[in-house]
């Protein structure tokens, strides 16, 4: 399988920032010795940053350097080999270290509120809050970014969406999908369709609160809405095979976990082209009310997979402009 490349970033606690008056000077070697360097799987966020900086990473070059590093470590210990090892590690660091992104561990909420509002200085550069997904929040982590790249990164990763009212917690989770570790594949032709919801009457335990006494649990029938397609879409066998080849797999998976800007979930392999022929139906209606030819689609996503779907009017045009496949 194609390797997910790991990159390296600083990780600093809010307490350390506070003790330094939110202005720190720290080199890679110092951070490494004090366990303040962590690995981060490649993601839409990192690929976008490299695009802005016009950086092209040669994975073969990284593999060659890693192989050379292993060979040097097996040699005898002398000054010549030590120098060669340090030079190789420096080359790897130049390729893999991302100083523009910093992970902040929140061990004091007061300090986090301060840097959320004012940012902080590291190595004479100002960093501001950028992303905090659901998983990051559970581990008391947040990502900060070099302010120089903040505006352009937000512009690209928000994908020219319309400004709609949304709770901060939901927006944090949706926007931070771009920070998920992922391996890029080729761009599919796709559409987004409404979810299929059904209402079923189910027996539930209903808790009735009793003032000045124990709550009462009552079994009753309630109508409950179920989303049959929650988080699930479909992919054609042809596109599934293409993705499998791009991922360097020796088989075609029956499903793929996908991540992109505001998109997440599972797509399963179904020959919906053949099915459309069998039922004699070529067109479906997407969530924007457009008639879509099924035969033109490689992937069909559902509404629950596309977060903030109602904040986009020119989805495909925006994708062409902003998304890196």
N, C-alpha and C positions, 0 to 999 in steps of 0.2 A: 504493500500500500504506500502511496505517496506520503512522504514525511511531513508532519506539521512542524514548521520551523519555529524554534524558540528564540525569543529576544530577551534582552535584559534591561531592567529599569531600576531606579532607586526606590527603596521603600523606607519611609521615615514616619515616626510617630508624632502625634500632635504635642506630646509632652516635650520631646526633643526640640521641636520648633519653638515652643514657648520658652524653654530654657535658653535658647539662642536668640531670643527677642525676634523670632520669625525672620532671621537673616543668617543663612548658613553657608559656609564654604566647605565643600567636601569633594574629594577626588574619588575616582572609581576604586583604586587600590584600598583607600581608607574605608570606603563603604563595604567593600568585599570582606575585609578583615573583621569588620564589626557586624557582619550578616545583614547588611542593609541593601543587598542586591537580590532581586528575585527574578525568576523567569516568567515570561508572558508569551503564550501561544500567539502566532500570527493571527490577525483579525482584520475586519474591514477598517477599523480605526487606524491600525498601523499601516495598512496598505494605502489608505488615504493620505496619511502623513508623508509617506514616501513619495506619493504622487506630487504633493505640494512642494516637497523639497527636491523633486526631480532626481530621486535616487532609485537605481535599479539594482536589486540584489541578485547576485549570481549564486544559486544554490550549489552548483558544482564547485565553485570556488570555496564555499564554506566547508563542503564535504572533504575537499582536498586538504584544507588547513586543519580540520579536525583529525584526519588520518595522519597528517604530519606530526601533530601534537602527540598523538598516541605513540608513534614511532620514536620520537625524541625521548619521551618518558621512559621507554624501555632501554635506552642507551645508558652507558655508564655516566656517573655524575662528575662533570668537570665544567670548567668555565665556558668552554666552547658550546657544549650542549645546553647549558643554562642560558647562554645568550640567545641561542637558536630558539629555545622554548619561549623566552620572554618576547622575542620578536614575533613568533607565531601567535602567541596569546594577544599581543597588541593588534595584529591584523584582524583577528577574530573580533576583538572588542570594537574596532573601528566599524566593522560590518554589523554587529549584533547589538551593541549598546544603544539604547534610545533615550537620550538625556531630556527630550522634550516632554516625556510622560513620566509622572511620579505617582506611586501608590502611597497614600497616606493612611496610616493606621490610627484610628480614633480611640485614644484611651482617656480622653477628657473632652466632654462635649462642649465645654466653654471655649477651649482652644479651637475646636472645629468650627464653631460659630464665628469665631474671629477670622480664621483664614477663609471661610466661606464668603465672608463679606469683604475682606481686605486683601486676600491672597498672602503670599509669602515670597521671600527672596532666597534663591539658591544659586550660588556661583554667579552672582550679579545679574541674574535673570528673574523676572517676576513670573510666578506660577499662580493660576487661578483654577477654581473648581471646574471640572469638565463633565464627569460621568460617575454615576453610582447606581449600578444595577441591583436587582433583588438579591443575588448571591453575594455581591460585594457588601451590601448593607447588612446582611446576616453575619458577616465576618468583621463588621465595623471598619470596612475599607472604602476608600473613594479615590478616584483618579483625578489628578490635577495636571494641567497642561501649560507649557510655556505660552505666555500671553500673546506672543508674536503670532502664534498659529491658531489661536482660539476662534477668531471670527471666521476664517476660511474653513476650518474644520467643521464648525457648526453649520455653515452654509451648505457644505457638501453632504454631511451626514443627515441633516434635516431634509435633504432632498427637495428643497424649494416648496415645502409643504405650506398650506394655508395656516394662519394663526387661529386656532380654535381654543375654547376653554377646556382645560383638562386639569385634574388634580396633580400636584407635583410628584406624588409617589408613582402614579401611573406613567407620567411622562419620563421620570427617571428610569423606570424599568424598560419602557419601550425604546427610548433613545439609546440606552446602554446595550441593546442587542448588537450594535455595531462593534462592541468590544469583545464579543464572544469569539473564542478561538475557532477558526474555520479555515478550510482549504478551498480556494476559488475554483469554480468550474465554469464552463461556457454558458453564455446567456441563453435562457430558453424563451421561446414565445409563450406568454402566459396570460391568463385572465384571472379575475377574482369574482367568485359567485357567492350569493347569500348562503348562510348556513341553513341546514335543515333542522328545524325545531319541531318537536311533538309534545303534546301535553298528555300526561298519563296520571290517572288517579292512583295514589300509593298510600299505604298505611304509614303513618309517621308517629313518633312520640313527641307530643306537644307539651311543653313545660308551661304550666300556669303558675304565675307568681302569687304567693299567698302572703299578705302583709302580716307580720308578727307570727309567722309560722313556717313550716316546711313547704317548699314548692311542691305542687302536685303535677305528676306526669300522667298525661291523658293520651291514649292511643286514639287516633282519628284518621279519617280519609282526607287527603289534601290533593288538589291538582298541582302537579309539579311539571315545570318545563324542562325538557331534556334536549340538549344540542347533540344530534347524532354525529355531526362532523367536527366536533370541537377540536381545533388544532390540527386537522388532517386534510390533506389535499391529495391529488393524484398526478402521476407522471407517466408518460407514454413509454412503452418498452424500448423504442428507438432512442429516446433521450436518456433513459436509464442506462442503456448500454454505452452511450457516448460518455456519460459522467463516470461510469465504471472504468472506462479506458483512461480518462483524464486523471482519475484517482489511482491509476496503476494497479487495479484489482484484477485478479485472474477469474473473476466471476461477476455476474450482474446481481447486485443486491435486490431484495424485494421491496426495500424502502430506504429513504434517505432522511436524515435530520437536516433541516435547512435553517440558515440564519442569513439575514441581510438587514438593511435599514428598515426597522419597524416590521420585519417579517420573521416569523419563527414557526416551528412545528414539524410535522412529518408529512412526507409525500410517499404514497405507496404506488407500486407499479400496477397499472391497469390499462389494458388495450382499449381505451375509450374511443379511439378512431373506429375500431372494428365494431364496438357496441353501437356507435352512432349509425353505422350502416345497417346493423341488424334491426334497430328500431325505426330506421328511416327518418332520423332527425339530425340535421346538420348545424342548426343554430341554437344557441342558448343566450340568456340575458344575464349580463354581469351586474355587479352591485351599483354601477353607474347608469344602468338602464340601456346600455349598448347591446345590440345584437352581435354576437361573436360566433364566427365559424369554428366549430369544434376541430375541424381538420387542420386548421392553422395553428393549433395550440400544442405545445410540448408539455406544459404543466398547467393544471387548473388548481388554483388556491381557493380556500374558503375564507369568508369574512373574518372568522375568528383568528386566522393565521396572519392577517394583515392589520396590525395595530395602527390606529389613526387613519384607517382607510378613508374616513369622511373628511380628512384634512388635505386630500389630494384631488385635484381636478384633471391634471395632465400627467397621469402616472407614468405612462410609457415614455413620454418625452423627457420627463424628469429623470427617469432611470437611465436613458441614453446619455444624458448630460452628466450625471453625478455618480452613478454606481460603477464600481470596478468589478467586472466578472472575471 
